Amino acid sequence: MILPIVAYGDPVLRKVAKDIDSDYPKLTDLIANMWETMYNAHGVGLAAPQIGLPIRMFLVDTSPFADDEDLGPEEQEALKGFKKVFINAKIEEETGEEWDFNEGCLSIPDIREDVKRKPQLRISYVDEDFKPQTEIYDGLLARVIQHEYDHIEGVLFTDKLSSLKKRLLKNRLDKISKGKINVDYKMRFPNIKKGR
């Protein structure tokens, strides 16, 4: 089932999400619905807060990036087969020299900006079978995970921009929160005036 994606301005996107346990109601259905929602919106990641749930879960499928000719064959290969669910994730460490990459977000349609992030991370989480994992990722894979991880921490990519850039985007962000934008996927807007 395709769920509406919560737009910029909704308070759920600002909450630090809570851990869940293995008896979370209908978890398998929720994960299936999140995959369907993400693919329908042509995303490479989706976090539970983006569908209105303040829980520490996100999923990532980086295969659309595997065709990027700017990447080396090893990184393309790593991106091609990468599809994972992260539950109760905790980034243990981020290392390396920060680098810029143009990011966007399904909750903030039509805005893309360069964001600085460290190139490598170590993350611990439980998978969808609640088996504990600790893994190291780098490059574009790390970046997608960092972006989705930020969502469960109540952080948006626009928070990482300069104050000047934020001021320049303010009107566009306000319009998104009011639903004054054309998107080709289902969304829920926090500031739509009722009765219009």
Backbone as CSV, one residue per row, in Angstrom:
resi,resn,N_x,N_y,N_z,CA_x,CA_y,CA_z,C_x,C_y,C_z
1,MET,0.842,-1.187,0.000,0.000,0.000,0.000,0.887,1.250,0.000
2,ILE,0.589,2.137,-0.918,1.374,3.372,-0.999,0.856,4.361,0.046
3,LEU,1.757,4.822,0.882,1.416,5.747,1.962,1.775,7.177,1.554
4,PRO,1.069,8.181,2.110,1.463,9.554,1.799,2.770,9.914,2.503
5,ILE,3.626,10.627,1.788,4.888,11.091,2.365,4.643,12.452,3.006
6,VAL,5.098,12.580,4.244,4.898,13.796,5.026,5.801,14.910,4.482
7,ALA,5.204,16.083,4.262,5.946,17.215,3.703,6.643,18.038,4.776
8,TYR,7.653,18.772,4.325,8.375,19.738,5.160,7.373,20.563,5.970
9,GLY,7.706,20.792,7.244,6.848,21.597,8.110,6.053,20.764,9.101
10,ASP,5.936,19.461,8.842,5.207,18.598,9.776,6.089,18.328,10.992
11,PRO,5.546,18.494,12.207,6.353,18.304,13.425,6.986,16.920,13.561
12,VAL,6.394,15.878,12.940,6.963,14.531,13.069,8.379,14.475,12.479
13,LEU,8.662,15.332,11.512,9.999,15.344,10.903,11.048,15.955,11.831
14,ARG,10.614,16.565,12.920,11.529,17.206,13.875,11.694,16.425,15.165
15,LYS,11.013,15.285,15.263,11.104,14.482,16.486,12.288,13.534,16.416
16,VAL,12.947,13.327,17.555,13.928,12.244,17.640,13.105,10.974,17.823
17,ALA,13.245,10.057,16.870,12.402,8.864,16.851,12.783,7.894,17.972
18,LYS,11.837,7.033,18.303,12.005,6.060,19.397,12.334,4.671,18.845
19,ASP,13.131,3.930,19.626,13.420,2.529,19.298,12.123,1.714,19.313
20,ILE,12.138,0.628,18.544,11.007,-0.299,18.574,11.532,-1.694,18.928
21,ASP,10.617,-2.584,19.295,11.056,-3.964,19.525,10.372,-4.890,18.530
22,SER,10.711,-6.159,18.599,10.298,-7.110,17.559,8.789,-7.350,17.524
23,ASP,8.082,-6.952,18.583,6.629,-7.137,18.521,5.897,-5.855,18.112
24,TYR,6.613,-4.945,17.447,5.954,-3.749,16.914,4.816,-4.212,15.988
25,PRO,3.598,-3.637,16.146,2.441,-4.145,15.393,2.629,-4.080,13.871
26,LYS,2.350,-5.196,13.209,2.339,-5.299,11.740,3.615,-4.756,11.091
27,LEU,4.760,-5.068,11.691,6.043,-4.555,11.196,6.328,-5.011,9.766
28,THR,6.054,-6.275,9.465,6.312,-6.790,8.113,5.501,-6.028,7.075
29,ASP,4.223,-5.757,7.393,3.366,-4.984,6.483,3.894,-3.558,6.332
30,LEU,4.303,-2.976,7.446,4.822,-1.605,7.414,6.047,-1.511,6.503
31,ILE,6.976,-2.462,6.655,8.187,-2.457,5.823,7.811,-2.600,4.345
32,ALA,6.896,-3.524,4.040,6.455,-3.712,2.644,5.830,-2.421,2.098
33,ASN,5.006,-1.765,2.916,4.368,-0.509,2.492,5.393,0.599,2.282
34,MET,6.413,0.622,3.133,7.460,1.645,2.969,8.250,1.424,1.680
35,TRP,8.582,0.170,1.368,9.273,-0.100,0.095,8.420,0.369,-1.070
36,GLU,7.126,0.001,-1.033,6.229,0.368,-2.135,6.120,1.889,-2.270
37,THR,6.016,2.570,-1.139,5.917,4.038,-1.123,7.177,4.665,-1.698
38,MET,8.343,4.163,-1.272,9.627,4.706,-1.736,9.794,4.516,-3.239
39,TYR,9.518,3.309,-3.733,9.677,3.044,-5.172,8.704,3.874,-5.993
40,ASN,7.474,4.035,-5.491,6.478,4.837,-6.195,6.942,6.289,-6.355
41,ALA,7.693,6.793,-5.359,8.180,8.177,-5.383,9.578,8.288,-6.003
42,HIS,10.109,7.171,-6.508,11.448,7.129,-7.127,12.540,7.567,-6.154
43,GLY,12.423,7.128,-4.891,13.429,7.452,-3.888,14.450,6.337,-3.763
44,VAL,15.556,6.640,-3.076,16.570,5.620,-2.771,16.619,5.325,-1.274
45,GLY,15.816,6.054,-0.511,15.734,5.830,0.926,14.438,6.413,1.447
46,LEU,13.951,5.864,2.557,12.741,6.378,3.194,12.824,6.039,4.671
47,ALA,12.552,7.038,5.500,12.569,6.848,6.952,11.134,6.889,7.480
48,ALA,10.884,6.147,8.556,9.534,6.072,9.124,8.935,7.459,9.434
49,PRO,9.712,8.433,9.952,9.107,9.749,10.179,8.517,10.376,8.906
50,GLN,9.046,9.997,7.746,8.536,10.554,6.493,7.151,10.017,6.118
51,ILE,6.709,8.970,6.815,5.327,8.514,6.628,4.543,8.740,7.919
52,GLY,5.067,9.608,8.777,4.342,10.033,9.966,4.565,9.217,11.215
53,LEU,5.534,8.276,11.191,5.780,7.429,12.363,7.114,7.783,13.014
54,PRO,7.095,8.269,14.266,8.343,8.664,14.929,9.087,7.468,15.528
55,ILE,9.409,6.489,14.666,10.144,5.300,15.119,11.471,5.216,14.368
56,ARG,12.445,4.537,15.007,13.806,4.483,14.453,13.918,3.362,13.419
57,MET,13.381,3.659,12.245,13.482,2.692,11.158,13.600,3.451,9.838
58,PHE,14.527,2.979,9.000,14.588,3.499,7.640,15.046,2.387,6.719
59,LEU,14.776,2.580,5.425,15.223,1.595,4.449,15.909,2.301,3.291
60,VAL,16.806,1.557,2.651,17.667,2.109,1.614,17.780,1.094,0.473
61,ASP,17.638,1.577,-0.760,17.943,0.779,-1.952,18.668,1.706,-2.924
62,THR,19.980,1.538,-3.012,20.799,2.469,-3.800,20.984,2.029,-5.249
63,SER,20.271,0.998,-5.695,20.494,0.514,-7.068,20.317,1.583,-8.155
64,PRO,19.431,2.601,-7.996,19.355,3.629,-9.046,20.669,4.389,-9.261
65,PHE,21.518,4.462,-8.234,22.807,5.161,-8.366,23.865,4.315,-9.076
66,ALA,23.601,3.025,-9.243,24.623,2.123,-9.782,25.005,2.455,-11.222
67,ASP,24.155,3.187,-11.923,24.443,3.552,-13.319,25.232,4.855,-13.445
68,ASP,25.547,5.497,-12.327,26.252,6.785,-12.358,27.671,6.592,-12.905
69,GLU,27.931,7.180,-14.072,29.230,6.986,-14.731,30.379,7.718,-14.037
70,ASP,30.052,8.639,-13.099,31.106,9.341,-12.365,31.724,8.457,-11.276
71,LEU,31.086,7.329,-11.001,31.567,6.437,-9.941,32.452,5.345,-10.525
72,GLY,33.375,4.863,-9.707,34.227,3.751,-10.121,33.433,2.453,-10.144
73,PRO,33.948,1.424,-10.835,33.221,0.150,-10.941,32.948,-0.517,-9.599
74,GLU,33.873,-0.379,-8.642,33.654,-0.994,-7.318,32.470,-0.362,-6.604
75,GLU,32.432,0.993,-6.640,31.325,1.679,-5.963,29.998,1.395,-6.682
76,GLN,30.025,1.366,-8.017,28.803,1.032,-8.769,28.288,-0.343,-8.351
77,GLU,29.191,-1.303,-8.225,28.816,-2.670,-7.845,28.214,-2.699,-6.442
78,ALA,28.836,-1.954,-5.501,28.335,-1.910,-4.120,26.930,-1.311,-4.075
79,LEU,26.687,-0.285,-4.891,25.391,0.381,-4.905,24.318,-0.491,-5.552
80,LYS,24.718,-1.273,-6.563,23.758,-2.061,-7.348,22.972,-3.045,-6.495
81,GLY,23.654,-3.753,-5.632,22.963,-4.801,-4.879,22.549,-4.403,-3.487
82,PHE,22.573,-3.109,-3.162,22.361,-2.708,-1.772,20.899,-2.378,-1.497
83,LYS,20.268,-3.227,-0.680,18.872,-3.014,-0.273,18.738,-3.509,1.161
84,LYS,18.488,-2.574,2.091,18.480,-2.955,3.512,17.474,-2.161,4.321
85,VAL,17.029,-2.807,5.402,16.191,-2.162,6.412,17.064,-1.955,7.651
86,PHE,17.053,-0.740,8.191,17.803,-0.400,9.401,16.803,-0.072,10.506
87,ILE,16.871,-0.811,11.607,15.977,-0.580,12.747,16.830,-0.254,13.966
88,ASN,16.385,0.745,14.739,17.090,1.181,15.962,18.565,1.499,15.685
89,ALA,18.810,2.139,14.559,20.190,2.415,14.139,20.857,3.456,15.029
90,LYS,22.173,3.296,15.150,23.007,4.268,15.864,24.313,4.401,15.097
91,ILE,24.589,5.599,14.593,25.887,5.822,13.952,26.919,5.948,15.066
92,GLU,27.889,5.046,15.056,28.913,5.005,16.104,30.035,6.007,15.821
93,GLU,30.340,6.179,14.524,31.488,7.024,14.165,31.356,7.453,12.706
94,GLU,31.761,8.697,12.432,31.872,9.194,11.057,33.288,9.716,10.894
95,THR,33.959,9.326,9.816,35.358,9.712,9.648,35.630,10.207,8.233
96,GLY,36.793,10.869,8.099,37.258,11.315,6.792,37.021,12.798,6.560
97,GLU,37.492,13.254,5.413,37.389,14.651,4.989,35.999,14.890,4.405
98,GLU,35.267,15.887,4.942,33.919,16.166,4.440,33.932,16.440,2.943
99,TRP,32.869,16.008,2.250,32.746,16.253,0.809,31.309,16.653,0.483
100,ASP,31.188,17.433,-0.583,29.889,17.939,-1.034,29.232,16.960,-1.991
101,PHE,27.917,16.856,-1.884,27.145,16.090,-2.854,25.756,16.715,-2.886
102,ASN,25.155,16.755,-4.051,23.845,17.359,-4.235,22.763,16.399,-3.723
103,GLU,22.045,16.823,-2.682,21.030,15.974,-2.062,19.636,16.545,-2.265
104,GLY,18.668,15.647,-2.273,17.263,16.010,-2.280,16.549,15.133,-1.266
105,CYS,15.245,15.348,-1.110,14.492,14.601,-0.102,13.044,14.490,-0.542
106,LEU,12.443,13.315,-0.388,11.050,13.120,-0.784,10.097,14.005,0.008
107,SER,10.477,14.408,1.223,9.643,15.299,2.036,9.816,16.771,1.644
108,ILE,10.834,17.047,0.824,11.119,18.428,0.397,11.277,18.424,-1.127
109,PRO,10.177,18.165,-1.854,10.308,18.009,-3.304,10.800,19.277,-4.000
110,ASP,11.501,19.075,-5.103,11.965,20.165,-5.980,13.034,21.064,-5.374
111,ILE,13.632,20.655,-4.268,14.771,21.411,-3.730,15.937,20.440,-3.622
112,ARG,17.041,20.821,-4.243,18.276,20.035,-4.167,19.401,21.002,-3.836
113,GLU,20.267,20.608,-2.922,21.388,21.463,-2.526,22.597,20.600,-2.202
114,ASP,23.783,21.207,-2.330,25.013,20.528,-1.938,25.115,20.485,-0.422
115,VAL,25.394,19.298,0.098,25.502,19.082,1.547,26.848,18.434,1.826
116,LYS,27.534,18.916,2.882,28.812,18.335,3.292,28.562,17.200,4.286
117,ARG,29.212,16.069,4.034,29.151,14.943,4.972,30.497,14.229,4.964
118,LYS,30.788,13.535,6.055,32.010,12.724,6.099,31.811,11.470,5.250
119,PRO,32.879,10.957,4.635,32.721,9.881,3.655,32.584,8.468,4.221
120,GLN,32.848,8.274,5.509,32.780,6.915,6.038,32.052,6.899,7.374
121,LEU,31.320,5.816,7.630,30.636,5.689,8.918,30.635,4.248,9.382
122,ARG,30.505,4.119,10.691,30.264,2.811,11.303,28.903,2.908,11.983
123,ILE,28.037,1.951,11.668,26.658,2.004,12.178,26.288,0.658,12.783
124,SER,25.580,0.718,13.893,25.023,-0.515,14.467,23.503,-0.400,14.407
125,TYR,22.844,-1.518,14.195,21.391,-1.536,14.035,20.925,-2.985,14.154
126,VAL,19.617,-3.176,14.137,19.085,-4.520,13.983,18.385,-4.575,12.628
127,ASP,18.483,-5.732,11.970,17.828,-5.883,10.668,16.359,-6.240,10.890
128,GLU,15.646,-6.534,9.801,14.208,-6.774,9.949,13.892,-8.053,10.717
129,ASP,14.882,-8.935,10.885,14.713,-10.123,11.726,15.204,-9.868,13.156
130,PHE,15.523,-8.618,13.455,16.031,-8.173,14.756,17.353,-8.829,15.133
131,LYS,18.158,-9.135,14.114,19.520,-9.614,14.351,20.441,-8.394,14.405
132,PRO,21.273,-8.288,15.459,22.166,-7.131,15.581,23.243,-7.134,14.489
133,GLN,23.531,-5.956,13.958,24.541,-5.779,12.910,25.406,-4.568,13.262
134,THR,26.682,-4.627,12.913,27.546,-3.443,12.944,28.336,-3.469,11.653
135,GLU,28.245,-2.376,10.878,28.852,-2.357,9.552,29.512,-1.006,9.286
136,ILE,30.438,-1.035,8.345,31.126,0.189,7.910,30.756,0.433,6.451
137,TYR,30.403,1.672,6.156,30.053,2.053,4.781,30.822,3.305,4.404
138,ASP,31.067,3.458,3.092,31.693,4.699,2.659,31.111,5.179,1.332
139,GLY,31.542,6.373,0.940,31.116,6.956,-0.322,29.629,7.272,-0.355
140,LEU,29.029,7.055,-1.521,27.625,7.392,-1.737,26.697,6.567,-0.848
141,LEU,27.093,5.326,-0.602,26.314,4.457,0.273,26.222,5.052,1.680
142,ALA,27.358,5.505,2.196,27.381,6.136,3.516,26.488,7.375,3.525
143,ARG,26.551,8.149,2.454,25.778,9.392,2.382,24.274,9.128,2.434
144,VAL,23.810,8.142,1.684,22.372,7.834,1.685,21.953,7.404,3.098
145,ILE,22.774,6.579,3.733,22.478,6.131,5.103,22.476,7.327,6.062
146,GLN,23.455,8.223,5.933,23.514,9.409,6.802,22.260,10.263,6.635
147,HIS,21.828,10.441,5.399,20.633,11.253,5.123,19.405,10.638,5.799
148,GLU,19.232,9.330,5.639,18.067,8.662,6.248,18.195,8.631,7.773
149,TYR,19.405,8.417,8.260,19.644,8.422,9.711,19.255,9.778,10.310
150,ASP,19.609,10.855,9.602,19.231,12.194,10.083,17.726,12.281,10.339
151,HIS,16.924,11.638,9.467,15.467,11.693,9.645,15.035,11.112,10.986
152,ILE,15.671,10.038,11.442,15.254,9.461,12.727,15.813,10.262,13.908
153,GLU,16.693,11.229,13.595,17.209,12.143,14.621,16.496,13.503,14.580
154,GLY,15.484,13.633,13.699,14.740,14.887,13.595,15.472,15.972,12.814
155,VAL,16.403,15.564,11.942,17.236,16.506,11.185,16.912,16.373,9.694
156,LEU,16.842,17.506,8.997,16.622,17.518,7.553,17.873,18.033,6.859
157,PHE,18.053,17.678,5.584,19.272,18.100,4.894,19.368,19.621,4.802
158,THR,18.228,20.310,4.806,18.248,21.773,4.735,18.848,22.391,6.009
159,ASP,18.840,21.639,7.112,19.445,22.128,8.367,20.959,22.267,8.230
160,LYS,21.542,21.557,7.273,22.998,21.534,7.120,23.493,22.620,6.164
161,LEU,22.578,23.464,5.678,22.956,24.520,4.736,23.353,25.788,5.485
162,SER,24.036,26.677,4.785,24.433,27.956,5.390,23.185,28.783,5.701
163,SER,23.316,29.736,6.628,22.156,30.553,6.986,21.671,31.372,5.785
164,LEU,22.582,31.788,4.920,22.183,32.514,3.713,21.331,31.608,2.816
165,LYS,21.790,30.398,2.577,21.070,29.449,1.742,19.687,29.177,2.334
166,LYS,19.612,29.032,3.666,18.322,28.781,4.325,17.365,29.945,4.097
167,ARG,17.883,31.169,4.207,17.032,32.349,3.971,16.520,32.361,2.537
168,LEU,17.396,32.013,1.586,17.003,32.006,0.175,15.929,30.945,-0.111
169,LEU,15.931,29.858,0.660,14.973,28.768,0.432,13.671,28.917,1.225
170,LYS,13.632,29.884,2.151,12.508,29.970,3.089,11.147,29.993,2.393
171,ASN,10.965,30.845,1.379,9.667,30.936,0.703,9.296,29.636,0.013
172,ARG,10.276,28.988,-0.624,9.998,27.715,-1.299,9.601,26.635,-0.290
173,LEU,10.273,26.622,0.871,9.939,25.655,1.918,8.535,25.916,2.471
174,ASP,8.190,27.186,2.652,6.830,27.538,3.130,5.776,27.040,2.141
175,LYS,6.053,27.210,0.839,5.096,26.757,-0.183,4.928,25.237,-0.134
176,ILE,6.030,24.525,0.069,5.939,23.059,0.173,5.039,22.679,1.347
177,SER,5.243,23.309,2.503,4.449,22.962,3.696,2.961,23.237,3.482
178,LYS,2.639,24.185,2.579,1.239,24.529,2.295,0.678,23.756,1.104
179,GLY,1.487,22.847,0.535,1.004,22.049,-0.580,0.987,22.778,-1.909
180,LYS,1.668,23.923,-1.981,1.704,24.697,-3.231,2.863,24.224,-4.096
181,ILE,2.759,22.969,-4.511,3.815,22.330,-5.295,3.198,21.153,-6.054
182,ASN,3.749,20.882,-7.221,3.270,19.732,-7.983,4.206,18.559,-7.751
183,VAL,3.650,17.457,-7.270,4.439,16.240,-7.081,3.683,15.085,-7.713
184,ASP,4.417,14.084,-8.163,3.754,12.946,-8.799,3.649,11.750,-7.860
185,TYR,3.712,12.007,-6.552,3.456,10.949,-5.567,2.595,11.530,-4.454
186,LYS,1.993,10.617,-3.674,1.066,11.004,-2.625,1.818,11.680,-1.471
187,MET,1.312,12.859,-1.059,1.937,13.569,0.056,0.883,14.055,1.042
188,ARG,1.345,14.324,2.254,0.510,14.934,3.293,1.173,16.251,3.682
189,PHE,0.426,17.342,3.548,0.984,18.673,3.803,0.462,19.217,5.127
190,PRO,1.367,19.706,5.995,0.941,20.102,7.335,0.162,21.417,7.394
191,ASN,0.396,22.302,6.422,-0.175,23.655,6.550,-1.175,24.004,5.461
192,ILE,-1.873,22.992,4.949,-2.921,23.275,3.962,-4.112,23.844,4.729
193,LYS,-4.641,24.939,4.223,-5.819,25.550,4.849,-7.020,24.642,4.595
194,LYS,-7.762,24.351,5.666,-8.950,23.499,5.555,-10.048,24.254,4.822
195,GLY,-10.905,23.493,4.103,-12.053,24.085,3.441,-11.752,24.763,2.123
196,ARG,-10.576,24.456,1.530,-10.252,25.059,0.226,-10.372,24.029,-0.855
